[in-house]
Amino acid sequence: DIQMTQSPSSLSASVGDRVTITCRASQSISSYSNWYQQKPGKAPKLLIYAASSLQSGVPSRFSGSGSGTDFALTISSLQPEDFATYYCQQSYSTPWTFGQGTKVEIK
Amino acid sequence: EVQLVESGGGLVQPGGSLRLSCAASGFTFSTYSMNWVRQAPGKGLEWVSYISGSSDTIYYADSVKGRFTISRDNAKNSLYLQMNSLRAEDTAVYYCARASFYGDGRFDYWGQGTLVTVSS
């Protein structure tokens, strides 16, 4: 199985900050990396697919980058509604696997 | 508007069975593959199972293989997960998630989830 390792596990940031979360795959997954946002008690929401494509309806302050084994999700200017947990996912091969999550908290 | 509504969760004893359902609307259900993804309390996301639109391709996570069965009824726009021989470690919120039409493994819409608790 492909392991997805996210870092950091949590971070504290202020509104307006630029935030970057990274994800490393245990083997090359080309660009088959996706990012989700989850708020407490809610279902995950797709933000980024194919490493860098923005899902329809997602604000442009979210962006994704990377290929091979190293990927990143960047929020260019953190907004109050962005405080949540973020997960990366590999869709290169089954079993599809997720990172352990990164909780973004208010500083 | 795409909607996915899960039901069927509840409290079940270890070794028991439960059947989850997911009612889909707002899209042509038969043309999309579907998945079940679960999340144990306070933990991360774990993919459980996949079924293609025509049910000809099915995958399971090793953790549930041989105990869970995924199925769908395209006439009823419904997805199911039959869970047998339940264990405490199966306790989780179970989400149904639509697979992208492009077959790239992303989950583009999710239901609100249904909680399964396995406990005596």
HADDOCK unambig.tbl for C-alpha pairs under 7 A between the chains (distance, minus, plus):
assign (segid A and resid 34 and name CA) (segid B and resid 106 and name CA) 6.56 0.50 0.50
assign (segid A and resid 42 and name CA) (segid B and resid 112 and name CA) 6.48 0.50 0.50
assign (segid A and resid 43 and name CA) (segid B and resid 110 and name CA) 6.31 0.50 0.50
assign (segid A and resid 43 and name CA) (segid B and resid 111 and name CA) 6.63 0.50 0.50
assign (segid A and resid 43 and name CA) (segid B and resid 112 and name CA) 5.38 0.50 0.50
assign (segid A and resid 43 and name CA) (segid B and resid 113 and name CA) 6.91 0.50 0.50
assign (segid A and resid 44 and name CA) (segid B and resid 110 and name CA) 6.88 0.50 0.50
assign (segid A and resid 46 and name CA) (segid B and resid 107 and name CA) 6.92 0.50 0.50
assign (segid A and resid 46 and name CA) (segid B and resid 108 and name CA) 5.77 0.50 0.50
assign (segid A and resid 49 and name CA) (segid B and resid 106 and name CA) 6.66 0.50 0.50
assign (segid A and resid 91 and name CA) (segid B and resid 104 and name CA) 6.51 0.50 0.50
assign (segid A and resid 91 and name CA) (segid B and resid 105 and name CA) 4.66 0.50 0.50
assign (segid A and resid 91 and name CA) (segid B and resid 106 and name CA) 6.49 0.50 0.50
assign (segid A and resid 95 and name CA) (segid B and resid 61 and name CA) 6.03 0.50 0.50
assign (segid A and resid 96 and name CA) (segid B and resid 47 and name CA) 6.25 0.50 0.50
assign (segid A and resid 97 and name CA) (segid B and resid 46 and name CA) 6.76 0.50 0.50
assign (segid A and resid 97 and name CA) (segid B and resid 47 and name CA) 6.58 0.50 0.50
assign (segid A and resid 98 and name CA) (segid B and resid 45 and name CA) 6.29 0.50 0.50
assign (segid A and resid 98 and name CA) (segid B and resid 46 and name CA) 6.82 0.50 0.50
assign (segid A and resid 100 and name CA) (segid B and resid 44 and name CA) 5.52 0.50 0.50
assign (segid A and resid 101 and name CA) (segid B and resid 44 and name CA) 6.41 0.50 0.50
